[in-house]
Amino acid sequence: MKIVRRVGASPRQRGSRNGQTCPDIFELNDGSFAVIGTDRTNELEHKLPPDASRADYERIVVITRETLLRAKGDIPDQ
């Protein structure tokens, strides 16, 4: 698996002083997306809607609204 490109603005472009330890979104060569965010699994798992669940190997990751909105234009429609 390879990272093909960043999706959206870099942390520095979003105002991070050092450009590190900030949420980020990447497109992978298989068309999937990788997300760097804050692990909030323990806090949010019991608040998921009844029709949502996660596998033991999955985590609930939170990113800022700005991170996702700035990435919106780079996410393909198909």
C-alpha positions as CSV (number, residue, x, y, z in Angstrom):
1,M,0.0,0.0,0.0
2,K,1.3,3.4,-1.0
3,I,0.3,7.0,-0.2
4,V,-0.5,8.6,-3.5
5,R,-1.3,12.2,-2.4
6,R,-2.5,14.4,0.4
7,V,-6.2,15.3,0.2
8,G,-6.9,18.9,1.1
9,A,-4.6,21.5,2.7
10,S,-1.5,20.5,4.7
11,P,-1.5,21.1,8.4
12,R,0.8,24.1,7.8
13,Q,-1.6,25.6,5.3
14,R,-4.4,25.2,7.9
15,G,-2.4,27.2,10.5
16,S,-0.3,24.6,12.3
17,R,2.8,26.4,13.6
18,N,5.2,23.5,13.2
19,G,3.2,21.4,10.6
20,Q,3.3,18.3,12.8
21,T,0.9,16.3,14.9
22,C,-2.2,17.6,13.1
23,P,-5.1,15.8,11.4
24,D,-4.4,14.8,7.8
25,I,-6.1,12.8,5.0
26,F,-4.3,10.8,2.3
27,E,-5.4,8.9,-0.7
28,L,-3.9,5.4,-1.1
29,N,-3.0,3.7,-4.3
30,D,-6.0,1.3,-4.0
31,G,-8.4,4.2,-3.8
32,S,-8.9,4.0,0.0
33,F,-8.2,6.9,2.3
34,A,-5.9,7.0,5.4
35,V,-6.8,9.5,8.1
36,I,-4.5,10.8,10.9
37,G,-6.7,12.0,13.7
38,T,-7.3,11.7,17.4
39,D,-8.4,8.3,18.6
40,R,-11.7,8.7,20.4
41,T,-12.9,5.1,20.2
42,N,-13.4,4.7,24.0
43,E,-15.3,8.0,24.2
44,L,-17.6,7.5,21.2
45,E,-18.1,3.8,20.7
46,H,-21.1,3.6,23.0
47,K,-22.6,6.7,21.3
48,L,-22.7,5.2,17.8
49,P,-26.2,4.8,16.2
50,P,-27.7,1.4,16.5
51,D,-26.9,0.6,12.8
52,A,-23.2,1.4,13.2
53,S,-20.4,-0.8,14.6
54,R,-16.7,-1.3,14.3
55,A,-14.4,-4.3,14.2
56,D,-11.8,-4.9,16.9
57,Y,-9.1,-3.7,14.5
58,E,-11.0,-0.5,13.7
59,R,-10.8,2.8,15.6
60,I,-13.0,5.8,15.7
61,V,-10.8,8.7,14.7
62,V,-11.8,12.4,15.0
63,I,-10.5,15.1,12.7
64,T,-11.4,18.8,12.7
65,R,-14.2,20.1,10.6
66,E,-11.7,22.4,8.8
67,T,-9.6,19.4,7.8
68,L,-12.5,17.6,6.1
69,L,-14.0,20.8,4.5
70,R,-10.6,21.7,3.1
71,A,-10.3,18.2,1.7
72,K,-13.8,18.2,0.1
73,G,-12.6,19.7,-3.2
74,D,-9.9,17.0,-3.6
75,I,-12.2,14.0,-3.0
76,P,-13.3,12.5,-6.3
77,D,-17.0,12.0,-7.0
78,Q,-16.4,8.4,-8.1
